[in-house]
Protein backbone atom coordinates (compact mmCIF):
# COMPACT_ATOMS: atom_id res chain seq x y z
CA UNK A 1 0.00 0.00 0.00
CA UNK A 2 1.40 3.35 -1.01
CA UNK A 3 0.60 6.48 0.97
CA UNK A 4 0.22 9.65 -1.11
CA UNK A 5 3.06 12.11 -0.46
CA UNK A 6 0.68 14.72 0.96
CA UNK A 7 -0.11 12.31 3.83
CA UNK A 8 3.51 11.39 4.59
CA UNK A 9 3.64 13.46 7.80
CA UNK A 10 0.40 11.94 9.09
CA UNK A 11 1.56 8.40 8.22
CA UNK A 12 4.91 9.02 9.94
CA UNK A 13 3.18 10.46 13.00
CA UNK A 14 0.78 7.51 13.22
CA UNK A 15 3.53 4.89 12.91
CA UNK A 16 6.06 6.58 15.16
CA UNK A 17 3.57 7.39 17.90
CA UNK A 18 2.15 3.88 17.79
CA UNK A 19 5.55 2.21 18.16
CA UNK A 20 6.83 4.58 20.84
CA UNK A 21 3.67 4.53 22.96
CA UNK A 22 3.49 0.72 22.59
CA UNK A 23 6.93 0.17 24.09
CA UNK A 24 6.83 3.01 26.60
CA UNK A 25 3.54 1.88 28.11
CA UNK A 26 4.80 -1.71 28.37
CA UNK A 27 7.88 -0.59 30.29
CA UNK A 28 6.10 1.97 32.47
CA UNK A 29 3.22 -0.40 33.30
CA UNK A 30 5.69 -3.15 34.22
CA UNK A 31 7.74 -0.79 36.41
CA UNK A 32 4.75 0.77 38.16
CA UNK A 33 2.49 -2.25 38.68
CA UNK A 34 4.59 -5.32 37.95
CA UNK A 35 3.97 -8.19 35.58
CA UNK A 36 1.13 -10.28 36.95
CA UNK A 37 -1.94 -12.05 35.63
CA UNK A 38 -3.74 -8.93 34.47
CA UNK A 39 -0.67 -7.20 33.02
CA UNK A 40 -1.92 -7.24 29.44
CA UNK A 41 -5.26 -5.66 30.41
CA UNK A 42 -3.51 -2.91 32.42
CA UNK A 43 -1.00 -2.31 29.64
CA UNK A 44 -3.70 -2.10 26.94
CA UNK A 45 -5.69 0.35 29.05
CA UNK A 46 -2.59 2.54 29.38
CA UNK A 47 -1.76 2.21 25.68
CA UNK A 48 -5.29 3.16 24.55
CA UNK A 49 -4.90 6.41 26.50
CA UNK A 50 -1.28 7.06 25.52
CA UNK A 51 -1.42 6.48 21.78
CA UNK A 52 -3.90 9.24 20.83
CA UNK A 53 -1.94 11.70 22.99
CA UNK A 54 1.36 10.65 21.40
CA UNK A 55 -0.18 10.86 17.91
CA UNK A 56 -1.55 14.35 18.53
CA UNK A 57 1.76 15.58 19.95
CA UNK A 58 3.63 14.10 17.02
CA UNK A 59 1.30 15.77 14.51
CA UNK A 60 1.65 19.13 16.24
CA UNK A 61 5.34 19.15 17.10
CA UNK A 62 7.26 16.87 14.67
CA UNK A 63 7.40 19.35 11.78
CA UNK A 64 8.29 22.26 14.08
CA UNK A 65 11.02 20.31 15.85
CA UNK A 66 12.43 19.02 12.55
CA UNK A 67 12.59 22.62 11.26
CA UNK A 68 14.27 23.81 14.45
CA UNK A 69 16.87 21.04 14.20
CA UNK A 70 17.59 21.89 10.55
CA UNK A 71 18.08 25.55 11.45
CA UNK A 72 20.36 24.74 14.39
CA UNK A 73 22.68 22.18 12.84
CA UNK A 74 25.69 22.92 10.72
CA UNK A 75 26.19 21.45 7.27
CA UNK A 76 28.91 18.85 7.01
C-alpha positions in Angstrom: 0.0 0.0 0.0 1.4 3.3 -1.0 0.6 6.5 1.0 0.2 9.6 -1.1 3.1 12.1 -0.5 0.7 14.7 1.0 -0.1 12.3 3.8 3.5 11.4 4.6 3.6 13.5 7.8 0.4 11.9 9.1 1.6 8.4 8.2 4.9 9.0 9.9 3.2 10.5 13.0 0.8 7.5 13.2 3.5 4.9 12.9 6.1 6.6 15.2 3.6 7.4 17.9 2.2 3.9 17.8 5.5 2.2 18.2 6.8 4.6 20.8 3.7 4.5 23.0 3.5 0.7 22.6 6.9 0.2 24.1 6.8 3.0 26.6 3.5 1.9 28.1 4.8 -1.7 28.4 7.9 -0.6 30.3 6.1 2.0 32.5 3.2 -0.4 33.3 5.7 -3.1 34.2 7.7 -0.8 36.4 4.8 0.8 38.2 2.5 -2.2 38.7 4.6 -5.3 38.0 4.0 -8.2 35.6 1.1 -10.3 36.9 -1.9 -12.1 35.6 -3.7 -8.9 34.5 -0.7 -7.2 33.0 -1.9 -7.2 29.4 -5.3 -5.7 30.4 -3.5 -2.9 32.4 -1.0 -2.3 29.6 -3.7 -2.1 26.9 -5.7 0.3 29.1 -2.6 2.5 29.4 -1.8 2.2 25.7 -5.3 3.2 24.5 -4.9 6.4 26.5 -1.3 7.1 25.5 -1.4 6.5 21.8 -3.9 9.2 20.8 -1.9 11.7 23.0 1.4 10.6 21.4 -0.2 10.9 17.9 -1.5 14.4 18.5 1.8 15.6 20.0 3.6 14.1 17.0 1.3 15.8 14.5 1.6 19.1 16.2 5.3 19.1 17.1 7.3 16.9 14.7 7.4 19.4 11.8 8.3 22.3 14.1 11.0 20.3 15.9 12.4 19.0 12.5 12.6 22.6 11.3 14.3 23.8 14.5 16.9 21.0 14.2 17.6 21.9 10.6 18.1 25.6 11.4 20.4 24.7 14.4 22.7 22.2 12.8 25.7 22.9 10.7 26.2 21.4 7.3 28.9 18.9 7.0 
